[in-house]
Amino acid sequence: MPEIKFYNRAPVPMEMHKVKIVQKLTLLPAKERLQKMYDAGFNTFLLHNKDIFMDMLTDSGVNAMSDEMQSAMLRADDAYAGSETFYRMQKKLEEIFGIANLLPTHQGRACEHIIAQHLVKPGNCVIMNYHFTTSKAHVTRLGAHVEELVKDEGLVTKSTLPFKGNIDLDKVRACIAKEGADNIAYMRLEAGTNLIGGQPISYENMKQATDLAKEHGILTILDASLLQDNLYFIKKREESMKDKSIREITRMVADLFDVIYFSARKFGFGRGGGILVRDEKLFHEMEDYITMFEGFLTYGGMSVKEMEAMIVGFEETMDFDVISQGPQFIAHCVKELDALGVPMITPGGGLGAHIDARQVVDHIPSDQYPAGSLVAALYLCGGIRGMERGTLSEERNPDGTEHIASVEMVRLAFPRRVFTLSQTEYVIDRVKWLYDHRHLIGGLRFVHEPKTLRFFTGKLEPVSDWPEKLLEAYIADFGADQ
Ligand SMILES: Cc1ncc(COP(=O)(O)O)c(C=O)c1O
């Protein structure tokens, strides 16, 4: 996006699109939100969408489509087998990534399931710059373990480092020496590292890490779900790449990897997923899992309409204007909140603005879920739905103790092309109010705790009557109808 200059005021991020279709929003009165929160077991995943004003839970499957994407749906070729839509999708992905072998899946975790199921054996190690919830769960489920080898500075919440997602090459060398290359199922690098705040990884670091893996015969896998934000940051922050087009950068990144997979709920602005496999033999071995778990090889569980829209979405991802909007809105939100004294993960990354919950509610012990408490409070005080990304999102240790997350965050996702600047300003205002009243927020405890991915469906309760007290203060300032 060109940085549009202003005559008489400081520049603000600009939407490089206009609105054609809208969805009405409702802001429930404060006390009704309190009841909804109790009904949802203080878990924002269990709220109903109709009860939410600003849905910043995720960008997954809720990015706005363009007119071109919507209209492409009409040409979808409905066929169980041999749909032309699939061949168009394959051709577009080959054009962008240079790999022709495509396995279609219904979403990102389906790719992770198939990759892990085929490549991971009990006792194996999988190297990652950082884990994502589902990518780790699929590995540990098979009796293997994940080594997260992000550079230490990637976990420093307040920073000016441009590429906090970079993997530490010394740690990789040490891990290979300790585990033995034969025991390492693969190295998975995640673009736009989700759980440390949508932080990018540089091209240079990807190149060095994949070179090292190849030296030891280790398979290299790119999780490209958040690649679009990462591409923006490579172009903006990596000096040697600033004159390259997004298409050129994408191809350079792709050329480093043996396997590339993506959630098309993010990459491509649709709902689906896919795995690109360079090696013919590996590709054919993995095909069996598609027909067993996903669907036939030319749709993989996706609607052909979505696939057709996605093809346009992949092309739009190569447009710098399109991929700039998310990171620029996020940077604005992070900068404003940081200036207001709210502890934020800096610099702003992709995907969303991330609040450093451990700092905000430092009076809440980690085993009472500081980020879980803060995200619940934010719904109560403003109807904003964010996502907990901290200890609650971790699985317990094998001995049943809590696995305390290294970073405790509340994520406010910016689904692409969805929110306006005035909505962003509202969020900034409510977060600031909550920060100024943070001492009123208390902890949570589980009343129903699922064994796997507990953050999705677990139910909790407040450890005291803090939600009622917090809401009293909120109503005193804003009135009961907001
Ligand atoms: C980096 C990353 N990988 C994988 C996934 C899983 O994708 P999906 O939600 O489509 O299953 C996600 C989802 O948020 C993600 O952010």
The ligand as an ORCA input file, in Angstrom:
! r2SCAN-3c Opt
* xyz 0 1
  C       0.302    -20.833     11.729
  C      -0.904    -21.701     11.704
  N      -0.799    -22.974     11.291
  C      -1.866    -23.787     11.239
  C      -3.114    -23.364     11.608
  C      -4.284    -24.298     11.580
  O      -5.143    -23.946     10.551
  P      -6.713    -24.260     10.608
  O      -7.305    -23.370     11.668
  O      -7.218    -23.954      9.240
  O      -6.880    -25.682     10.960
  C      -3.282    -22.046     12.032
  C      -4.586    -21.566     12.454
  O      -4.768    -20.549     13.083
  C      -2.137    -21.195     12.078
  O      -2.215    -19.932     12.498
*
